[in-house]
Amino acid sequence: MNPFELRFATFTQAKELLENNYKASMAAWDLMDKTAKQLAETAPKFPTMEEIIDAAIQINKFVSDSAEKELTKAAKKITGF
């Protein structure tokens, strides 16, 4: 997988994560009674592009080289290497 495909996969994963959260929130909101539904401002909002990009950046930070180096360093310390 080349770097562009990896970035796209990270973006896609972030998008799917936020969309699934939105769908779960909408399902819960649909179960509310009609009087509560009148409070439209409480309705879940569909994720924005900025939220998707922020989530992709967080995922990328988690799997970035610096995180991998830190995990490797910690693992070596624990195992005594």
Phi and psi in radians as a Rosetta constraint file:
Dihedral C 1 N 2 CA 2 C 2 CIRCULARHARMONIC -1.449 0.35
Dihedral N 2 CA 2 C 2 N 3 CIRCULARHARMONIC 2.947 0.35
Dihedral C 2 N 3 CA 3 C 3 CIRCULARHARMONIC -1.029 0.35
Dihedral N 3 CA 3 C 3 N 4 CIRCULARHARMONIC -0.586 0.35
Dihedral C 3 N 4 CA 4 C 4 CIRCULARHARMONIC -1.216 0.35
Dihedral N 4 CA 4 C 4 N 5 CIRCULARHARMONIC -0.713 0.35
Dihedral C 4 N 5 CA 5 C 5 CIRCULARHARMONIC -1.137 0.35
Dihedral N 5 CA 5 C 5 N 6 CIRCULARHARMONIC -0.659 0.35
Dihedral C 5 N 6 CA 6 C 6 CIRCULARHARMONIC -1.132 0.35
Dihedral N 6 CA 6 C 6 N 7 CIRCULARHARMONIC -0.767 0.35
Dihedral C 6 N 7 CA 7 C 7 CIRCULARHARMONIC -1.090 0.35
Dihedral N 7 CA 7 C 7 N 8 CIRCULARHARMONIC -0.741 0.35
Dihedral C 7 N 8 CA 8 C 8 CIRCULARHARMONIC -1.141 0.35
Dihedral N 8 CA 8 C 8 N 9 CIRCULARHARMONIC -0.693 0.35
Dihedral C 8 N 9 CA 9 C 9 CIRCULARHARMONIC -1.119 0.35
Dihedral N 9 CA 9 C 9 N 10 CIRCULARHARMONIC -0.689 0.35
Dihedral C 9 N 10 CA 10 C 10 CIRCULARHARMONIC -1.128 0.35
Dihedral N 10 CA 10 C 10 N 11 CIRCULARHARMONIC -0.769 0.35
Dihedral C 10 N 11 CA 11 C 11 CIRCULARHARMONIC -1.067 0.35
Dihedral N 11 CA 11 C 11 N 12 CIRCULARHARMONIC -0.784 0.35
Dihedral C 11 N 12 CA 12 C 12 CIRCULARHARMONIC -1.093 0.35
Dihedral N 12 CA 12 C 12 N 13 CIRCULARHARMONIC -0.719 0.35
Dihedral C 12 N 13 CA 13 C 13 CIRCULARHARMONIC -1.123 0.35
Dihedral N 13 CA 13 C 13 N 14 CIRCULARHARMONIC -0.736 0.35
Dihedral C 13 N 14 CA 14 C 14 CIRCULARHARMONIC -1.112 0.35
Dihedral N 14 CA 14 C 14 N 15 CIRCULARHARMONIC -0.744 0.35
Dihedral C 14 N 15 CA 15 C 15 CIRCULARHARMONIC -1.079 0.35
Dihedral N 15 CA 15 C 15 N 16 CIRCULARHARMONIC -0.801 0.35
Dihedral C 15 N 16 CA 16 C 16 CIRCULARHARMONIC -1.127 0.35
Dihedral N 16 CA 16 C 16 N 17 CIRCULARHARMONIC -0.689 0.35
Dihedral C 16 N 17 CA 17 C 17 CIRCULARHARMONIC -1.048 0.35
Dihedral N 17 CA 17 C 17 N 18 CIRCULARHARMONIC -0.837 0.35
Dihedral C 17 N 18 CA 18 C 18 CIRCULARHARMONIC -1.216 0.35
Dihedral N 18 CA 18 C 18 N 19 CIRCULARHARMONIC -0.645 0.35
Dihedral C 18 N 19 CA 19 C 19 CIRCULARHARMONIC -1.147 0.35
Dihedral N 19 CA 19 C 19 N 20 CIRCULARHARMONIC -0.683 0.35
Dihedral C 19 N 20 CA 20 C 20 CIRCULARHARMONIC -1.135 0.35
Dihedral N 20 CA 20 C 20 N 21 CIRCULARHARMONIC -0.681 0.35
Dihedral C 20 N 21 CA 21 C 21 CIRCULARHARMONIC -1.093 0.35
Dihedral N 21 CA 21 C 21 N 22 CIRCULARHARMONIC -0.716 0.35
Dihedral C 21 N 22 CA 22 C 22 CIRCULARHARMONIC -1.096 0.35
Dihedral N 22 CA 22 C 22 N 23 CIRCULARHARMONIC -0.800 0.35
Dihedral C 22 N 23 CA 23 C 23 CIRCULARHARMONIC -1.100 0.35
Dihedral N 23 CA 23 C 23 N 24 CIRCULARHARMONIC -0.678 0.35
Dihedral C 23 N 24 CA 24 C 24 CIRCULARHARMONIC -1.157 0.35
Dihedral N 24 CA 24 C 24 N 25 CIRCULARHARMONIC -0.720 0.35
Dihedral C 24 N 25 CA 25 C 25 CIRCULARHARMONIC -1.138 0.35
Dihedral N 25 CA 25 C 25 N 26 CIRCULARHARMONIC -0.703 0.35
Dihedral C 25 N 26 CA 26 C 26 CIRCULARHARMONIC -1.143 0.35
Dihedral N 26 CA 26 C 26 N 27 CIRCULARHARMONIC -0.687 0.35
Dihedral C 26 N 27 CA 27 C 27 CIRCULARHARMONIC -1.095 0.35
Dihedral N 27 CA 27 C 27 N 28 CIRCULARHARMONIC -0.744 0.35
Dihedral C 27 N 28 CA 28 C 28 CIRCULARHARMONIC -1.163 0.35
Dihedral N 28 CA 28 C 28 N 29 CIRCULARHARMONIC -0.689 0.35
Dihedral C 28 N 29 CA 29 C 29 CIRCULARHARMONIC -1.163 0.35
Dihedral N 29 CA 29 C 29 N 30 CIRCULARHARMONIC -0.637 0.35
Dihedral C 29 N 30 CA 30 C 30 CIRCULARHARMONIC -1.124 0.35
Dihedral N 30 CA 30 C 30 N 31 CIRCULARHARMONIC -0.454 0.35
Dihedral C 30 N 31 CA 31 C 31 CIRCULARHARMONIC -1.361 0.35
Dihedral N 31 CA 31 C 31 N 32 CIRCULARHARMONIC -0.252 0.35
Dihedral C 31 N 32 CA 32 C 32 CIRCULARHARMONIC -1.187 0.35
Dihedral N 32 CA 32 C 32 N 33 CIRCULARHARMONIC 2.703 0.35
Dihedral C 32 N 33 CA 33 C 33 CIRCULARHARMONIC -1.267 0.35
Dihedral N 33 CA 33 C 33 N 34 CIRCULARHARMONIC 2.899 0.35
Dihedral C 33 N 34 CA 34 C 34 CIRCULARHARMONIC -1.101 0.35
Dihedral N 34 CA 34 C 34 N 35 CIRCULARHARMONIC -0.597 0.35
Dihedral C 34 N 35 CA 35 C 35 CIRCULARHARMONIC -1.170 0.35
Dihedral N 35 CA 35 C 35 N 36 CIRCULARHARMONIC -0.619 0.35
Dihedral C 35 N 36 CA 36 C 36 CIRCULARHARMONIC -1.239 0.35
Dihedral N 36 CA 36 C 36 N 37 CIRCULARHARMONIC -0.529 0.35
Dihedral C 36 N 37 CA 37 C 37 CIRCULARHARMONIC -1.168 0.35
Dihedral N 37 CA 37 C 37 N 38 CIRCULARHARMONIC -0.340 0.35
Dihedral C 37 N 38 CA 38 C 38 CIRCULARHARMONIC -1.157 0.35
Dihedral N 38 CA 38 C 38 N 39 CIRCULARHARMONIC -0.302 0.35
Dihedral C 38 N 39 CA 39 C 39 CIRCULARHARMONIC -1.495 0.35
Dihedral N 39 CA 39 C 39 N 40 CIRCULARHARMONIC 1.292 0.35
Dihedral C 39 N 40 CA 40 C 40 CIRCULARHARMONIC -1.053 0.35
Dihedral N 40 CA 40 C 40 N 41 CIRCULARHARMONIC -0.458 0.35
Dihedral C 40 N 41 CA 41 C 41 CIRCULARHARMONIC -1.192 0.35
Dihedral N 41 CA 41 C 41 N 42 CIRCULARHARMONIC -0.245 0.35
Dihedral C 41 N 42 CA 42 C 42 CIRCULARHARMONIC -1.541 0.35
Dihedral N 42 CA 42 C 42 N 43 CIRCULARHARMONIC -0.088 0.35
Dihedral C 42 N 43 CA 43 C 43 CIRCULARHARMONIC -1.128 0.35
Dihedral N 43 CA 43 C 43 N 44 CIRCULARHARMONIC 2.465 0.35
Dihedral C 43 N 44 CA 44 C 44 CIRCULARHARMONIC -1.057 0.35
Dihedral N 44 CA 44 C 44 N 45 CIRCULARHARMONIC 2.521 0.35
Dihedral C 44 N 45 CA 45 C 45 CIRCULARHARMONIC -1.781 0.35
Dihedral N 45 CA 45 C 45 N 46 CIRCULARHARMONIC 2.414 0.35
Dihedral C 45 N 46 CA 46 C 46 CIRCULARHARMONIC -1.158 0.35
Dihedral N 46 CA 46 C 46 N 47 CIRCULARHARMONIC 2.453 0.35
Dihedral C 46 N 47 CA 47 C 47 CIRCULARHARMONIC -1.049 0.35
Dihedral N 47 CA 47 C 47 N 48 CIRCULARHARMONIC 2.423 0.35
Dihedral C 47 N 48 CA 48 C 48 CIRCULARHARMONIC -1.498 0.35
Dihedral N 48 CA 48 C 48 N 49 CIRCULARHARMONIC 2.917 0.35
Dihedral C 48 N 49 CA 49 C 49 CIRCULARHARMONIC -1.081 0.35
Dihedral N 49 CA 49 C 49 N 50 CIRCULARHARMONIC -0.655 0.35
Dihedral C 49 N 50 CA 50 C 50 CIRCULARHARMONIC -1.096 0.35
Dihedral N 50 CA 50 C 50 N 51 CIRCULARHARMONIC -0.721 0.35
Dihedral C 50 N 51 CA 51 C 51 CIRCULARHARMONIC -1.135 0.35
Dihedral N 51 CA 51 C 51 N 52 CIRCULARHARMONIC -0.691 0.35
Dihedral C 51 N 52 CA 52 C 52 CIRCULARHARMONIC -1.141 0.35
Dihedral N 52 CA 52 C 52 N 53 CIRCULARHARMONIC -0.764 0.35
Dihedral C 52 N 53 CA 53 C 53 CIRCULARHARMONIC -1.127 0.35
Dihedral N 53 CA 53 C 53 N 54 CIRCULARHARMONIC -0.739 0.35
Dihedral C 53 N 54 CA 54 C 54 CIRCULARHARMONIC -1.044 0.35
Dihedral N 54 CA 54 C 54 N 55 CIRCULARHARMONIC -0.746 0.35
Dihedral C 54 N 55 CA 55 C 55 CIRCULARHARMONIC -1.146 0.35
Dihedral N 55 CA 55 C 55 N 56 CIRCULARHARMONIC -0.682 0.35
Dihedral C 55 N 56 CA 56 C 56 CIRCULARHARMONIC -1.125 0.35
Dihedral N 56 CA 56 C 56 N 57 CIRCULARHARMONIC -0.678 0.35
Dihedral C 56 N 57 CA 57 C 57 CIRCULARHARMONIC -1.124 0.35
Dihedral N 57 CA 57 C 57 N 58 CIRCULARHARMONIC -0.732 0.35
Dihedral C 57 N 58 CA 58 C 58 CIRCULARHARMONIC -1.099 0.35
Dihedral N 58 CA 58 C 58 N 59 CIRCULARHARMONIC -0.738 0.35
Dihedral C 58 N 59 CA 59 C 59 CIRCULARHARMONIC -1.121 0.35
Dihedral N 59 CA 59 C 59 N 60 CIRCULARHARMONIC -0.748 0.35
Dihedral C 59 N 60 CA 60 C 60 CIRCULARHARMONIC -1.093 0.35
Dihedral N 60 CA 60 C 60 N 61 CIRCULARHARMONIC -0.708 0.35
Dihedral C 60 N 61 CA 61 C 61 CIRCULARHARMONIC -1.074 0.35
Dihedral N 61 CA 61 C 61 N 62 CIRCULARHARMONIC -0.659 0.35
Dihedral C 61 N 62 CA 62 C 62 CIRCULARHARMONIC -1.128 0.35
Dihedral N 62 CA 62 C 62 N 63 CIRCULARHARMONIC -0.658 0.35
Dihedral C 62 N 63 CA 63 C 63 CIRCULARHARMONIC -1.796 0.35
Dihedral N 63 CA 63 C 63 N 64 CIRCULARHARMONIC 0.170 0.35
Dihedral C 63 N 64 CA 64 C 64 CIRCULARHARMONIC -1.255 0.35
Dihedral N 64 CA 64 C 64 N 65 CIRCULARHARMONIC 2.936 0.35
Dihedral C 64 N 65 CA 65 C 65 CIRCULARHARMONIC -1.021 0.35
Dihedral N 65 CA 65 C 65 N 66 CIRCULARHARMONIC -0.701 0.35
Dihedral C 65 N 66 CA 66 C 66 CIRCULARHARMONIC -1.110 0.35
Dihedral N 66 CA 66 C 66 N 67 CIRCULARHARMONIC -0.698 0.35
Dihedral C 66 N 67 CA 67 C 67 CIRCULARHARMONIC -1.184 0.35
Dihedral N 67 CA 67 C 67 N 68 CIRCULARHARMONIC -0.679 0.35
Dihedral C 67 N 68 CA 68 C 68 CIRCULARHARMONIC -1.137 0.35
Dihedral N 68 CA 68 C 68 N 69 CIRCULARHARMONIC -0.718 0.35
Dihedral C 68 N 69 CA 69 C 69 CIRCULARHARMONIC -1.110 0.35
Dihedral N 69 CA 69 C 69 N 70 CIRCULARHARMONIC -0.729 0.35
Dihedral C 69 N 70 CA 70 C 70 CIRCULARHARMONIC -1.121 0.35
Dihedral N 70 CA 70 C 70 N 71 CIRCULARHARMONIC -0.742 0.35
Dihedral C 70 N 71 CA 71 C 71 CIRCULARHARMONIC -1.141 0.35
Dihedral N 71 CA 71 C 71 N 72 CIRCULARHARMONIC -0.727 0.35
Dihedral C 71 N 72 CA 72 C 72 CIRCULARHARMONIC -1.109 0.35
Dihedral N 72 CA 72 C 72 N 73 CIRCULARHARMONIC -0.760 0.35
Dihedral C 72 N 73 CA 73 C 73 CIRCULARHARMONIC -1.069 0.35
Dihedral N 73 CA 73 C 73 N 74 CIRCULARHARMONIC -0.764 0.35
Dihedral C 73 N 74 CA 74 C 74 CIRCULARHARMONIC -1.153 0.35
Dihedral N 74 CA 74 C 74 N 75 CIRCULARHARMONIC -0.714 0.35
Dihedral C 74 N 75 CA 75 C 75 CIRCULARHARMONIC -1.127 0.35
Dihedral N 75 CA 75 C 75 N 76 CIRCULARHARMONIC -0.707 0.35
Dihedral C 75 N 76 CA 76 C 76 CIRCULARHARMONIC -1.140 0.35
Dihedral N 76 CA 76 C 76 N 77 CIRCULARHARMONIC -0.666 0.35
Dihedral C 76 N 77 CA 77 C 77 CIRCULARHARMONIC -1.131 0.35
Dihedral N 77 CA 77 C 77 N 78 CIRCULARHARMONIC -0.738 0.35
Dihedral C 77 N 78 CA 78 C 78 CIRCULARHARMONIC -1.170 0.35
Dihedral N 78 CA 78 C 78 N 79 CIRCULARHARMONIC -0.733 0.35
Dihedral C 78 N 79 CA 79 C 79 CIRCULARHARMONIC -1.450 0.35
Dihedral N 79 CA 79 C 79 N 80 CIRCULARHARMONIC -0.158 0.35
Dihedral C 79 N 80 CA 80 C 80 CIRCULARHARMONIC 1.521 0.35
Dihedral N 80 CA 80 C 80 N 81 CIRCULARHARMONIC 0.244 0.35
